Amino acid sequence: MFYLILKSVHLVAIISWMAGILYLFRLFVNHAEKGLVDENIHRLLCSMEEKLYRFITVPAMSCAWMAAIAMIVLVPGLLGGRWLHFKLLFVILLSAFTIYGGQLLRRFKNRHPQLPSGKTLRILNEVPTLLMIVIVLLVVFRP
């Protein structure tokens, strides 16, 4: 029963994490295209990005990791599946991408002279979706 509770927490955390990282990069697109020319929009987007990252995205990512580790501790046999090793690799990539989002947040806030274009950010916004698809396929099919 405790395992199922952890699994539920893990799933809710992942949904929140994905929502946060996808929305964060959408905000970056707006920031790159409109927020750098208008001070009021810049301040608003900085505030939205900061709150989304600090209060939703990173806590959700941390919660997903903690629940996952707890599930592995509770059921160590999970580590016997190669699918989980691959899943962990893609989750590490998703975590690194989330950290990169935090770096971009600081660069936008400080108006760094070398920021990605709106087009580049639109492409980058697809990275977490692709990682999520691979992760879900690995979990469902357990190859």
Buried (B, 14 or more C-beta within 10 A) or exposed (E): EEEEEBBEBBEBBBEBBBBBBBBBBEBBBBBBBEBBEEEEBBEBBBEBBBEBBEEBBBBBBEBBBBBBEBBBEEEEEBEEEEBBEBBBEBBEBBBEBBEBBBEBBEBBBEEEEEBBEBEEBBEBBEBBEEBBEBBEBBEEEEE
